[in-house]
């Protein structure tokens, strides 16, 4: 069932009491940070869109960036994007990165990996190149999730690829990577072919601008979300062979106010489990699991770049309450930060970590009072 974002009218959209959490700014001088990963030794890795991978230790931001990072095409929504650790990082030390590369008029989304040794990535390899290339610098996607080996299947990485904005009709064509999710073995080889004559790795089509993907290991579910145009941001339960409709279906309209499509549903196209209209511009997403906020266990935490509803703060986090795979409520969190939130992650101790989307971006830790 598709649930439109009328939760405020239904009394299900609430604001969290500020006194329930403590917000502590740990770092203040990150340049448009995009993603965060926790190292086993307590340090963190943070990507900055201009092309730097940074280490944060107990003293704060290490001034020298990690070397060995690929050259990025930093323009528009492009740059250095996601960072994810190998499932066997303590053994192999591998770090996976996504980024936009190339030049104006000829660029695309890449995925690669290297081994972290000290403050360097060594033996870095490009594993995936979205095809064909594009002339635009928006709608890249780039978020990744690691899926462990299970049920006789090898471990894989899932990544969203955006429609490039000017190429939205190609989101219905599995023969390109525009508007798709891909599933790859950890060496970059396609894990499966689910569409006839599809581009390598494609497992789902009909996406606009995917911005997050999260694996729920308890329920063996992959959650994803994506930006709609003006309205129609979606949360989806990601499934192989699925077609999520764009641009044939949408709950949003074009930025001009014109209809993109008259259809919000269509035969044989999968429906979102949740839609935000007006948009909140969802960014990073985490599935909460931890002892610090046990009442959030099993819920999605979604970073938001814009307010959405008139009575909601600008940048914030939406706690999306799930029950048996359905959205049953929402809570607005951390609106007092007053900035666009680019990423949200759950730390090893259950604390929540946030990255603000600013030229002097902040890393903020949220803990229980």
C-alpha positions as CSV (number, residue, x, y, z in Angstrom):
1,X,0.0,0.0,0.0
2,X,1.3,3.4,-0.9
3,X,1.2,5.9,2.0
4,X,1.2,9.5,1.0
5,X,2.8,12.0,3.4
6,X,-0.3,13.1,5.1
7,X,0.9,12.0,8.4
8,X,0.7,15.5,9.9
9,X,-3.0,15.6,9.1
10,X,-3.5,12.2,10.6
11,X,-1.7,13.1,13.8
12,X,1.2,10.7,13.1
13,X,3.9,13.3,12.4
14,X,5.3,14.6,15.6
15,X,8.4,16.6,16.7
16,X,10.8,15.0,19.2
17,X,11.3,16.8,22.5
18,X,14.7,18.5,22.4
19,X,15.4,17.4,26.0
20,X,15.4,13.7,24.9
21,X,18.8,13.9,23.2
22,X,22.2,15.6,23.6
23,X,23.7,17.1,20.4
24,X,27.5,17.5,20.5
25,X,29.4,19.0,17.5
26,X,32.6,17.1,17.2
27,X,34.0,18.6,13.9
28,X,33.2,21.9,12.3
29,X,35.4,22.3,9.2
30,X,34.4,19.7,6.7
31,X,33.8,20.9,3.1
32,X,30.5,19.6,2.0
33,X,30.8,16.2,3.7
34,X,28.7,13.4,2.1
35,X,29.2,10.1,3.9
36,X,30.6,8.6,7.1
37,X,32.0,5.2,8.0
38,X,33.2,3.8,11.3
39,X,36.6,2.1,11.5
40,X,37.0,-0.8,14.0
41,X,39.6,1.1,16.0
42,X,37.2,3.9,16.8
43,X,38.3,6.3,14.1
44,X,35.9,7.5,11.3
45,X,36.2,8.1,7.6
46,X,34.4,11.0,6.0
47,X,34.1,11.9,2.3
48,X,34.1,15.5,1.2
49,X,32.5,16.2,-2.2
50,X,35.5,18.1,-3.6
51,X,37.4,14.9,-3.6
52,X,39.0,14.3,-0.2
53,X,38.7,11.3,2.1
54,X,39.3,12.4,5.7
55,X,40.1,10.6,9.0
56,X,38.6,11.7,12.3
57,X,40.2,10.3,15.4
58,X,39.7,11.0,19.1
59,X,41.5,14.4,18.8
60,X,39.3,15.5,15.9
61,X,39.9,16.0,12.1
62,X,43.3,14.7,10.9
63,X,44.5,17.6,8.7
64,X,46.2,15.5,6.0
65,X,43.6,13.8,3.8
66,X,43.9,10.1,2.9
67,X,46.1,9.7,-0.3
68,X,45.3,7.4,-3.2
69,X,41.7,8.6,-3.7
70,X,40.6,8.7,-7.4
71,X,40.3,12.1,-9.1
72,X,36.7,13.2,-9.1
73,X,34.6,15.4,-11.3
74,X,33.4,18.0,-8.7
75,X,30.5,19.9,-10.2
76,X,26.8,20.2,-9.4
77,X,25.8,17.1,-7.4
78,X,28.9,15.3,-8.3
79,X,32.2,14.6,-6.5
80,X,33.4,12.1,-4.0
81,X,30.3,10.4,-2.7
82,X,29.8,7.3,-0.5
83,X,32.3,5.4,1.6
84,X,31.6,1.9,2.8
85,X,33.9,-0.7,4.5
86,X,34.4,-4.2,3.3
87,X,32.4,-6.8,5.3
88,X,35.8,-8.3,6.2
89,X,37.6,-5.0,6.8
90,X,39.5,-6.2,9.9
91,X,41.0,-8.9,7.7
92,X,41.4,-7.2,4.2
93,X,41.3,-3.5,5.0
94,X,39.3,-2.7,1.9
95,X,37.4,0.6,1.6
96,X,34.8,1.1,-1.2
97,X,34.2,4.5,-2.7
98,X,31.7,5.9,-5.2
99,X,32.4,9.1,-7.2
100,X,31.6,11.0,-10.3
101,X,34.5,11.1,-12.7
102,X,35.3,12.5,-16.2
103,X,34.7,16.0,-17.3
104,X,31.9,18.4,-18.2
105,X,29.9,16.9,-21.1
106,X,31.4,13.4,-20.6
107,X,31.2,12.0,-17.1
108,X,29.6,9.2,-15.1
109,X,29.4,7.4,-11.8
110,X,32.1,5.0,-10.7
111,X,32.7,2.5,-7.9
112,X,36.1,1.4,-6.7
113,X,38.0,0.0,-3.8
114,X,41.5,0.2,-2.2
115,X,43.2,-1.1,0.9
116,X,43.6,1.4,3.8
117,X,47.2,1.4,5.1
118,X,47.8,4.2,7.5
119,X,46.7,7.4,5.8
120,X,46.7,6.0,2.3
121,X,44.5,3.9,0.0
122,X,46.8,1.5,-1.9
123,X,46.1,-0.8,-4.8
124,X,43.0,1.2,-5.7
125,X,40.9,-0.5,-8.5
126,X,37.9,0.8,-10.4
127,X,35.3,-1.9,-10.2
128,X,32.3,-0.3,-12.0
129,X,31.6,2.4,-14.5
130,X,28.0,3.4,-15.2
131,X,27.2,3.4,-18.9
132,X,26.6,5.3,-21.1
133,X,28.3,8.5,-20.0
134,X,26.3,11.7,-19.6
135,X,26.7,15.5,-20.2
136,X,24.9,16.5,-17.0
137,X,26.3,17.0,-13.4
138,X,23.2,16.0,-11.4
139,X,21.3,12.9,-10.4
140,X,24.2,10.5,-9.9
141,X,23.0,8.4,-7.0
142,X,26.0,6.7,-5.6
143,X,24.9,5.3,-2.2
144,X,26.0,1.7,-1.5
145,X,25.0,-1.1,0.9
146,X,27.0,-4.3,1.6
147,X,24.9,-7.6,1.6
148,X,26.6,-10.5,3.3
149,X,26.8,-14.0,1.9
150,X,23.6,-15.9,2.6
151,X,21.5,-18.8,1.3
152,X,24.3,-20.0,-0.9
153,X,24.8,-16.5,-2.5
154,X,28.1,-14.7,-2.4
155,X,28.5,-11.3,-0.7
156,X,27.5,-8.4,-2.9
157,X,27.4,-4.6,-3.0
158,X,24.2,-2.8,-4.1
159,X,24.4,0.8,-5.5
160,X,21.9,3.3,-6.9
161,X,22.5,5.1,-10.2
162,X,20.6,8.2,-11.0
163,X,18.8,9.1,-14.2
164,X,21.1,12.0,-15.1
165,X,18.0,14.4,-15.2
166,X,18.1,14.8,-19.0
167,X,17.9,11.1,-19.5
168,X,14.8,10.2,-17.5
169,X,13.2,8.1,-20.3
170,X,16.2,5.8,-20.1
171,X,15.1,4.9,-16.5
172,X,12.7,2.5,-18.2
173,X,15.5,0.9,-20.3
174,X,17.4,-1.9,-18.5
175,X,20.0,-1.7,-21.2
176,X,21.5,1.4,-19.7
177,X,22.5,2.2,-16.1
178,X,20.4,5.4,-15.9
179,X,17.8,5.2,-13.1
180,X,18.7,1.7,-11.8
181,X,20.1,-0.2,-8.9
182,X,23.0,-2.5,-9.6
183,X,24.1,-5.5,-7.6
184,X,27.7,-6.5,-8.0
185,X,30.0,-9.1,-6.5
186,X,32.7,-7.6,-4.3
187,X,35.2,-7.6,-7.2
188,X,32.7,-5.5,-9.4
189,X,31.4,-8.4,-11.5
190,X,27.6,-8.5,-12.0
191,X,26.0,-10.7,-9.4
192,X,23.0,-11.7,-11.5
193,X,21.1,-10.9,-14.7
194,X,17.4,-10.4,-14.0
195,X,16.4,-8.4,-17.2
196,X,17.0,-9.7,-20.7
197,X,19.8,-7.7,-22.4
198,X,20.3,-5.5,-19.4
199,X,23.4,-3.4,-18.6
200,X,25.8,-5.2,-16.3
201,X,24.5,-5.6,-12.7
202,X,21.1,-4.0,-13.2
203,X,18.5,-5.5,-10.8
204,X,15.8,-2.8,-10.8
205,X,14.7,0.1,-13.0
206,X,12.4,3.1,-12.9
207,X,14.3,5.2,-10.4
208,X,14.8,8.9,-10.6
209,X,17.6,10.0,-8.2
210,X,18.3,7.3,-5.6
211,X,19.9,8.7,-2.5
212,X,20.1,5.9,0.0
213,X,20.1,2.1,0.3
214,X,20.2,0.1,3.6
215,X,20.3,-3.6,4.2
216,X,18.1,-4.9,7.1
217,X,19.9,-8.1,8.1
218,X,17.3,-9.2,10.6
219,X,14.4,-9.2,8.0
220,X,16.6,-9.7,4.9
221,X,15.1,-6.6,3.3
222,X,16.8,-3.8,1.3
223,X,15.3,-0.4,1.8
224,X,16.0,2.5,-0.6
225,X,14.8,6.0,-1.2
226,X,15.0,8.5,-3.9
227,X,14.1,12.1,-4.8
228,X,10.9,12.8,-6.7
229,X,10.7,16.0,-8.9
230,X,8.6,18.6,-7.0
231,X,7.0,16.2,-4.6
232,X,6.9,12.4,-4.8
233,X,10.1,11.5,-2.8
234,X,9.8,7.7,-2.2
235,X,10.9,4.9,0.1
236,X,10.9,1.6,-1.6
237,X,11.4,-2.0,-0.6
238,X,14.0,-2.9,-3.2
239,X,13.5,-6.1,-5.1
240,X,15.2,-7.7,-8.0
241,X,13.3,-7.5,-11.4
242,X,11.2,-4.6,-10.0
243,X,10.2,-1.5,-12.0
244,X,9.6,1.5,-9.7
245,X,7.8,3.5,-12.4
246,X,9.8,6.7,-13.1
247,X,9.0,8.6,-15.3
248,X,5.8,6.8,-16.2
249,X,4.5,7.1,-12.6
250,X,5.2,9.8,-10.0
251,X,3.4,11.7,-7.2
252,X,5.4,14.8,-8.1
253,X,5.3,17.4,-10.8
254,X,8.0,19.0,-12.9
255,X,9.9,22.0,-11.4
256,X,7.9,24.2,-13.8
257,X,4.7,22.9,-12.2
258,X,3.8,20.9,-15.4
259,X,2.8,17.3,-15.1
260,X,5.6,14.8,-15.7
261,X,3.0,12.1,-16.0
262,X,-0.7,11.7,-15.3
263,X,-0.1,8.4,-13.5
264,X,0.8,7.8,-9.9
265,X,0.3,4.0,-10.4
266,X,0.6,1.8,-13.5
267,X,0.1,-1.8,-14.2
268,X,3.1,-4.1,-13.4
269,X,5.0,-1.2,-11.8
270,X,5.9,-1.4,-8.2
271,X,4.6,1.1,-5.7
272,X,6.6,2.8,-3.0
273,X,5.8,2.0,0.6
274,X,5.9,5.7,1.5
275,X,5.8,9.0,-0.4
276,X,6.6,12.5,0.7
277,X,4.6,15.3,-1.0
278,X,5.8,18.0,-0.6
279,X,9.4,16.8,-0.8
280,X,11.8,16.6,2.1
281,X,14.8,15.9,-0.3
282,X,15.9,12.7,1.6
283,X,19.6,12.2,1.8
284,X,21.5,9.5,3.8
285,X,19.6,6.8,5.7
286,X,20.3,4.4,8.5
287,X,18.3,1.5,10.1
288,X,18.5,2.0,13.8
289,X,19.7,-0.8,16.0
290,X,21.2,-0.1,19.4
291,X,20.7,0.2,23.1
292,X,21.0,4.0,23.4
293,X,17.6,4.6,21.8
294,X,15.8,1.3,22.1
295,X,12.4,2.9,21.2
296,X,13.8,3.5,17.7
297,X,14.9,-0.1,17.1
298,X,14.0,-1.3,13.6
299,X,13.1,2.2,12.4
300,X,14.6,4.1,9.5
301,X,16.4,7.4,10.2
302,X,16.3,9.6,7.0
303,X,18.4,12.7,6.6
304,X,16.4,15.6,5.1
305,X,17.8,18.5,3.1
306,X,14.7,20.7,3.0
307,X,11.6,21.1,5.3
308,X,8.8,19.6,3.4
309,X,5.8,20.7,5.5
310,X,5.5,24.3,6.5
311,X,5.6,23.6,10.2
312,X,8.8,21.4,10.0
313,X,12.3,22.9,10.5
314,X,14.6,23.1,7.5
315,X,17.3,20.4,7.7
316,X,16.3,17.6,10.1
317,X,16.0,13.8,10.4
318,X,12.8,11.9,9.9
319,X,12.4,8.8,12.1
320,X,10.2,6.5,10.0
321,X,8.5,4.0,12.2
322,X,8.1,0.6,10.6
323,X,5.7,-2.2,11.5
324,X,5.8,-5.4,9.4
325,X,7.3,-3.5,6.5
326,X,4.7,-0.7,6.5
327,X,5.2,2.9,7.6
328,X,3.0,3.6,10.6
329,X,4.3,7.0,11.8
330,X,7.0,9.7,11.5
331,X,8.9,11.8,14.0
332,X,10.9,15.0,13.2
333,X,14.3,15.0,14.9
334,X,17.1,17.4,15.3
335,X,15.5,20.4,13.6
336,X,17.3,22.7,16.1
337,X,20.5,22.1,14.1
338,X,19.2,24.6,11.5
339,X,21.1,23.1,8.5
340,X,20.7,20.6,5.7
341,X,21.5,17.1,6.9
342,X,23.4,15.1,4.3
343,X,24.0,11.8,6.2
344,X,22.9,10.0,9.3
345,X,24.6,6.9,10.7
346,X,24.3,4.8,13.8
347,X,27.6,4.3,15.7
348,X,28.8,1.1,17.4
349,X,27.5,2.3,20.8
350,X,24.0,3.2,19.4
351,X,24.7,7.0,19.2
352,X,23.5,8.7,16.1
353,X,26.0,10.7,13.9
354,X,25.0,13.5,11.5
355,X,26.8,15.3,8.7
356,X,25.6,18.8,7.7
357,X,25.6,19.8,4.1
358,X,27.6,23.0,4.4
359,X,30.9,24.6,3.1
360,X,32.0,24.3,6.8
361,X,30.1,21.1,7.4
362,X,29.7,19.7,10.9
363,X,29.9,16.2,12.4
364,X,27.4,16.0,15.2
365,X,27.0,13.2,17.7
366,X,23.5,12.6,19.2
367,X,23.4,10.6,22.5
368,X,20.9,10.0,25.2
369,X,20.7,12.5,28.1
